[in-house]
């Protein structure tokens, strides 16, 4: 995994975990890689991986079964979608609308581009 300089590594790792859940690679109530295994896989310090898991646990995306490991929370997919959608509507969309206005891009052009993009 290549990390960006403009965001904390533990957040980038948390987003990696979130992506695995959204892509249904990690399903609800299934065990996810141990802190040590994730750290090895992503080539980071185990403390950084642990910080990511703690962050996700606080957001109730994952949960810990003491002595067994971390698991995907049953409603994590819906929580992630809800949070990401809120963020998109609050931050990304206004920025996109501003760019559309400055560049004189019509909604029809956006719809055409979207239709070409979606599978």
C-alpha positions in Angstrom: 0.0 0.0 0.0 1.3 3.4 -0.9 0.6 6.1 1.6 -0.2 9.7 0.9 1.6 12.5 2.8 -1.5 14.6 3.4 -3.4 12.1 5.7 -2.4 10.2 8.8 -1.3 6.6 8.0 -3.7 5.1 10.6 -6.6 6.8 8.8 -5.4 5.5 5.4 -5.3 2.0 6.9 -8.8 2.5 8.4 -10.0 3.5 4.9 -8.3 0.3 3.5 -10.3 -1.8 6.0 -13.5 0.2 5.1 -12.9 -0.6 1.4 -12.5 -4.3 2.1 -15.9 -4.2 3.9 -17.6 -2.2 1.1 -16.2 -4.5 -1.5 -17.7 -7.4 0.6 -14.2 -9.0 0.9 -14.7 -8.9 4.6 -18.3 -9.8 5.6 -20.3 -9.0 8.7 -19.4 -11.0 11.8 -16.3 -12.5 10.1 -12.8 -12.3 11.6 -10.5 -9.8 10.0 -6.6 -10.0 9.9 -4.9 -9.7 13.2 -3.1 -6.4 14.0 0.2 -8.2 13.4 -0.9 -9.7 10.1 -2.3 -6.4 8.8 0.9 -4.6 9.8 3.0 -7.1 7.9 0.7 -7.0 4.9 0.7 -3.2 4.7 4.3 -2.9 5.9 3.6 -0.6 8.9 4.3 -0.7 12.6 1.8 -2.9 14.5 1.1 0.1 16.8 -0.2 2.0 13.7 -2.4 -0.9 12.7 -3.7 -1.1 16.2 -4.5 2.6 16.2 -6.5 2.0 13.0 -8.5 -0.8 14.5 -9.2 1.2 17.7 -10.4 4.1 15.5 -12.7 1.7 13.6 -13.9 0.1 16.8 -14.8 3.5 18.2 -16.9 4.1 15.1 -18.5 0.7 15.6 -17.3 -0.6 12.2 -15.4 -3.5 13.8 -15.6 -5.1 17.3 -13.2 -7.1 19.4 -13.7 -10.5 20.8 -11.2 -10.6 23.6 -8.6 -13.3 23.0 -10.0 -14.1 19.5 -9.5 -11.0 17.5 -11.4 -8.3 15.6 -14.6 -8.9 13.6 -16.7 -6.9 11.2 -19.7 -5.4 12.9 -23.1 -6.7 11.6 -24.3 -3.3 10.4 -20.9 -1.9 9.4 -21.7 -1.7 5.7 -24.8 0.5 6.3 -22.9 2.7 8.8 -20.1 3.2 6.3 -22.4 4.0 3.4 -24.3 6.5 5.6 -21.2 8.2 6.8 -19.5 8.3 3.4 -22.7 9.6 1.7 -23.0 12.4 4.3 -19.4 13.4 3.8 -19.8 13.3 0.0 -22.9 15.6 0.2 -21.3 17.9 2.7 -17.8 18.3 1.2 -17.3 16.8 -2.3 -20.5 17.8 -3.9 -20.3 21.6 -3.1 -16.7 21.6 -4.4 -17.9 19.8 -7.6 -20.7 22.3 -8.1 -18.3 25.2 -7.7 -16.0 23.7 -10.3 -18.9 23.2 -12.6 -19.9 26.8 -12.3 -16.4 28.1 -12.8 -15.8 25.9 -15.8 -19.4 26.3 -17.2 -20.1 22.6 -17.2 -23.7 21.8 -17.6 -25.7 19.1 -15.6 -26.4 17.4 -19.0 -22.6 17.0 -19.5 -22.3 15.5 -16.0 -25.2 13.1 -16.6 -23.5 12.0 -19.9 -20.2 11.5 -18.2 -21.9 9.6 -15.4 -23.7 7.3 -17.8 -20.4 6.5 -19.5 -18.7 5.9 -16.2 -21.2 3.6 -14.5 -20.9 -0.1 -15.4 
